[in-house]
Amino acid sequence: MFKVIGLIALLMIGTLVGLVMFPPPSSEFQDSPLAKHSVKPQLVAQLNGIPNAASLLWLPKQQHWLIGTLAPQTVLVTGSAKLAYLNPQLTEARLEELPASGDIADLVLLDDHLVGISSDARLLYFELAEQSWKFVDKRKWLRDGLHHKTAGLIWDPQAQLLYTCEREGLKRCYRGNRDGQQQQSFELSRTGQQDQLSQYQLGSMTLHQGSWFVLSSRYSSLLEIEPQSGEVLQVIALEQADTAQAIASDGEQLWLLSVIRQQPEAVKLATIPLP
């Protein structure tokens, strides 16, 4: 009898130790402190051979996806960023270098121009020539100095404004016109939860069906933001174990670009079912 009780106790202790040392996979996406909802992205495609993937953009006229990469950097040399042109079936990618463009943290479509933003808040302009985007201009947006690197860019066609935010710190964001002239700065806020909000790293952003969403890779979460006040309306955790890298909208669905852990040149594309 005592042997049975002892065996049961050992099994229970072993189970508890196992849960502590090897938590279930779901624990990987349950650490978003402000999230009230969680959703599981629905995998659509996986592609290999796209290193340093950083941004995702849907091109409605061409009806295909575009992935932007960061420029590889070494101690002596800074390489060129690249654009990956995905085929409609999402099975292949054609990569082209963007000489002289520098780093690209995010991309938007502004009329017939492709506009990117660098981590030091420079706007990068591209024109389409023979089915490829060519770098044509670079403009300094924020002239008052940054506290942290910028990440994420959206173009609001109704307000005729560009938006970007600093990645870290107080979550300072900026509005500017189409020519890269700064209009206003403001800070994101969350009533009664400002300290927790400061823990979120801001990254890729997009407008989806009239709402402004920002991706936080650190917590694999989406922040929905009211653009006029800067109020964070809700935080949604993404139930996935890969590195959430970028978000984009095709007008109908919200999409996620993620990088597979331990495979930095392998990316996944998934749709996000919003609650």
Secondary structure per residue as TSV (DSSP state, phi and psi in degrees):
chain	resnum	aa	ss	phi	psi
A	1	M	-	360.0	-48.6
A	2	F	H	-66.1	-33.2
A	3	K	H	-63.6	-40.0
A	4	V	H	-63.9	-47.3
A	5	I	H	-60.5	-42.4
A	6	G	H	-63.1	-39.3
A	7	L	H	-65.3	-42.2
A	8	I	H	-61.9	-43.5
A	9	A	H	-61.4	-41.8
A	10	L	H	-64.1	-39.1
A	11	L	H	-63.9	-41.2
A	12	M	H	-66.0	-42.5
A	13	I	H	-64.0	-41.8
A	14	G	H	-61.6	-39.2
A	15	T	H	-64.1	-44.8
A	16	L	H	-63.3	-43.1
A	17	V	H	-62.9	-40.8
A	18	G	H	-63.0	-39.1
A	19	L	H	-67.4	-35.3
A	20	V	H	-71.7	-46.1
A	21	M	H	-78.0	-32.6
A	22	F	S	-131.0	76.8
A	23	P	-	-63.5	154.2
A	24	P	-	-63.5	156.2
A	25	P	G	-55.2	-32.3
A	26	S	G	-62.1	-22.2
A	27	S	G	-68.4	-16.3
A	28	E	G	-68.7	-21.7
A	29	F	G	-122.3	22.8
A	30	Q	-	-113.1	22.3
A	31	D	-	-107.6	17.3
A	32	S	-	-84.2	104.7
A	33	P	T	-64.4	-25.8
A	34	L	T	-101.8	-1.2
A	35	A	-	-73.1	128.7
A	36	K	S	-99.5	-19.3
A	37	H	E	-131.8	157.3
A	38	S	E	-136.1	144.9
A	39	V	E	-134.4	154.7
A	40	K	-	-106.7	112.8
A	41	P	-	-58.7	142.6
A	42	Q	E	-99.4	111.8
A	43	L	E	-61.4	133.6
A	44	V	E	-114.7	-40.5
A	45	A	E	-157.1	157.7
A	46	Q	E	-134.1	133.1
A	47	L	E	-130.6	148.6
A	48	N	E	-112.7	163.2
A	49	G	S	82.4	25.9
A	50	I	-	-122.0	86.9
A	51	P	T	-76.7	148.4
A	52	N	T	61.1	32.4
A	53	A	E	-59.8	132.1
A	54	A	E	-134.7	-23.9
A	55	S	E	-144.4	159.7
A	56	L	E	-138.8	136.6
A	57	L	E	-148.0	135.1
A	58	W	E	-94.4	130.2
A	59	L	E	-104.8	101.9
A	60	P	T	-64.9	-35.4
A	61	K	T	-70.0	-42.2
A	62	Q	T	-84.0	-15.5
A	63	Q	T	57.4	47.6
A	64	H	E	-152.9	166.7
A	65	W	E	-93.4	151.7
A	66	L	E	-128.2	132.3
A	67	I	E	-115.2	128.0
A	68	G	E	-100.6	146.1
A	69	T	E	-117.2	159.6
A	70	L	-	-78.8	154.7
A	71	A	-	-78.5	126.4
A	72	P	-	-64.9	140.0
A	73	Q	B	-127.8	139.3
A	74	T	-	-125.1	-178.6
A	75	V	S	-61.9	-35.9
A	76	L	S	-104.7	-25.9
A	77	V	-	-133.3	139.4
A	78	T	B	-108.8	121.1
A	79	G	-	-80.3	-169.8
A	80	S	-	-101.1	143.9
A	81	A	E	-68.1	163.3
A	82	K	E	-132.4	157.1
A	83	L	E	-113.6	132.8
A	84	A	E	-106.2	116.1
A	85	Y	E	-91.4	115.9
A	86	L	E	-91.4	141.2
A	87	N	-	-75.0	162.1
A	88	P	T	-58.2	-28.5
A	89	Q	T	-81.9	-5.3
A	90	L	S	58.4	40.5
A	91	T	S	-115.5	-17.9
A	92	E	-	-139.3	155.3
A	93	A	E	-134.8	134.2
A	94	R	E	-106.1	117.6
A	95	L	E	-97.5	135.0
A	96	E	E	-132.9	136.9
A	97	E	E	-76.0	154.5
A	98	L	E	-119.1	80.2
A	99	P	T	-58.2	139.0
A	100	A	T	73.1	-0.5
A	101	S	-	-77.4	-30.7
A	102	G	-	79.9	-160.2
A	103	D	-	-73.3	144.9
A	104	I	-	-128.1	115.0
A	105	A	-	-91.4	-29.7
A	106	D	E	-159.7	163.5
A	107	L	E	-135.3	145.1
A	108	V	E	-138.4	163.2
A	109	L	E	-106.0	121.1
A	110	L	E	-121.4	103.7
A	111	D	T	56.3	-119.3
A	112	D	T	-101.5	11.7
A	113	H	E	-109.0	146.8
A	114	L	E	-95.8	129.2
A	115	V	E	-123.0	128.3
A	116	G	E	-114.8	167.8
A	117	I	E	-130.2	138.4
A	118	S	-	-93.3	170.1
A	119	S	T	-69.0	-15.1
A	120	D	T	-104.4	25.2
A	121	A	S	65.9	33.4
A	122	R	E	-94.9	135.7
A	123	L	E	-89.8	132.8
A	124	L	E	-114.7	125.3
A	125	Y	E	-109.2	137.7
A	126	F	E	-130.6	147.1
A	127	E	E	-119.0	148.0
A	128	L	E	-84.8	124.9
A	129	A	E	-138.7	115.2
A	130	E	T	54.1	51.8
A	131	Q	T	69.8	10.9
A	132	S	E	-133.0	147.0
A	133	W	E	-89.4	129.6
A	134	K	E	-115.3	135.0
A	135	F	E	-69.2	130.3
A	136	V	E	-125.1	-24.6
A	137	D	E	-160.8	156.7
A	138	K	E	-139.2	132.5
A	139	R	E	-133.3	140.6
A	140	K	E	-79.7	126.4
A	141	W	-	-92.2	-59.8
A	142	L	-	-96.7	115.6
A	143	R	-	-104.0	-4.1
A	144	D	S	-92.0	2.3
A	145	G	-	93.0	140.7
A	146	L	-	-101.2	148.6
A	147	H	S	-89.0	-31.4
A	148	H	S	-144.6	169.0
A	149	K	-	-66.1	149.2
A	150	T	E	-87.7	153.2
A	151	A	E	-154.8	134.9
A	152	G	E	90.6	144.2
A	153	L	E	-154.7	134.2
A	154	I	E	-133.1	154.6
A	155	W	E	-119.0	120.3
A	156	D	E	-97.0	103.7
A	157	P	T	-67.1	-28.1
A	158	Q	T	-72.6	-45.6
A	159	A	T	-82.8	-12.0
A	160	Q	T	56.5	47.3
A	161	L	E	-134.6	145.2
A	162	L	E	-95.7	145.2
A	163	Y	E	-127.8	141.7
A	164	T	E	-146.4	166.2
A	165	C	E	-138.5	154.3
A	166	E	E	-77.0	143.4
A	167	R	S	-67.6	-41.8
A	168	E	S	-117.1	-172.4
A	169	G	T	75.6	-137.8
A	170	L	T	-79.9	5.6
A	171	K	-	62.2	50.5
A	172	R	E	-78.4	132.4
A	173	C	E	-123.2	164.2
A	174	Y	E	-137.9	145.7
A	175	R	E	-111.7	144.8
A	176	G	E	-151.5	160.7
A	177	N	-	-84.6	-179.5
A	178	R	T	-65.3	-20.6
A	179	D	T	-90.7	5.8
A	180	G	S	80.6	23.6
A	181	Q	-	-95.8	125.1
A	182	Q	E	-66.8	135.1
A	183	Q	E	-103.4	-55.8
A	184	Q	E	-150.7	159.3
A	185	S	E	-122.0	151.4
A	186	F	E	-156.1	165.6
A	187	E	E	-115.3	142.9
A	188	L	-	-71.0	149.6
A	189	S	B	-141.3	155.0
A	190	R	-	-144.4	108.2
A	191	T	T	-54.7	120.9
A	192	G	T	77.2	0.2
A	193	Q	-	-136.5	31.8
A	194	Q	H	-65.1	-37.3
A	195	D	H	-63.7	-41.6
A	196	Q	H	-68.7	-36.6
A	197	L	H	-61.7	-34.9
A	198	S	T	-64.5	-17.5
A	199	Q	T	-76.8	-17.7
A	200	Y	-	-82.4	127.7
A	201	Q	-	-86.5	129.8
A	202	L	-	-93.4	143.6
A	203	G	-	-141.4	-129.7
A	204	S	-	-56.1	147.7
A	205	M	E	-143.9	159.3
A	206	T	E	-157.0	157.5
A	207	L	E	-96.8	126.7
A	208	H	E	-132.3	112.4
A	209	Q	T	50.2	44.8
A	210	G	T	86.9	-4.5
A	211	S	E	-109.0	145.8
A	212	W	E	-98.1	118.5
A	213	F	E	-115.4	140.0
A	214	V	E	-125.3	137.5
A	215	L	E	-94.7	132.9
A	216	S	E	-111.2	106.4
A	217	S	T	-67.6	-31.7
A	218	R	T	-58.7	-41.3
A	219	Y	T	-109.0	8.6
A	220	S	T	48.4	57.6
A	221	S	E	-136.2	156.4
A	222	L	E	-105.2	134.9
A	223	L	E	-111.0	122.9
A	224	E	E	-94.2	128.3
A	225	I	E	-124.6	139.9
A	226	E	-	-84.8	115.9
A	227	P	T	-68.2	-25.5
A	228	Q	T	-78.2	-45.5
A	229	S	T	-93.3	-22.2
A	230	G	-	80.8	9.6
A	231	E	B	-73.2	131.5
A	232	V	E	-80.2	111.5
A	233	L	E	-77.4	-40.1
A	234	Q	E	-160.2	158.7
A	235	V	E	-125.0	130.3
A	236	I	E	-120.8	123.4
A	237	A	E	-82.0	142.0
A	238	L	E	-101.3	120.4
A	239	E	-	-83.6	81.7
A	240	Q	-	-158.7	148.3
A	241	A	S	-93.9	-9.3
A	242	D	S	-81.4	171.4
A	243	T	E	-80.4	111.7
A	244	A	E	-70.2	118.0
A	245	Q	E	-109.2	-39.1
A	246	A	E	-158.0	156.7
A	247	I	E	-127.4	156.4
A	248	A	E	-161.0	159.3
A	249	S	E	-119.0	139.9
A	250	D	-	-102.3	13.8
A	251	G	S	95.1	-29.2
A	252	E	S	-108.8	-40.5
A	253	Q	-	-130.1	155.6
A	254	L	E	-94.5	131.4
A	255	W	E	-114.4	152.3
A	256	L	E	-123.0	131.5
A	257	L	E	-104.9	122.6
A	258	S	E	-128.4	153.4
A	259	V	E	-108.0	131.1
A	260	I	-	-71.1	129.2
A	261	R	T	-61.5	141.8
A	262	Q	T	70.9	-0.7
A	263	Q	-	-135.7	75.0
A	264	P	T	-64.4	-12.8
A	265	E	T	-102.4	6.2
A	266	A	E	-108.4	127.7
A	267	V	E	-122.9	156.3
A	268	K	E	-122.4	145.6
A	269	L	E	-116.3	129.7
A	270	A	E	-142.5	154.1
A	271	T	E	-94.1	149.0
A	272	I	E	-108.8	112.8
A	273	P	-	-80.4	100.2
A	274	L	-	-67.3	144.6
A	275	P	-	-71.3	360.0
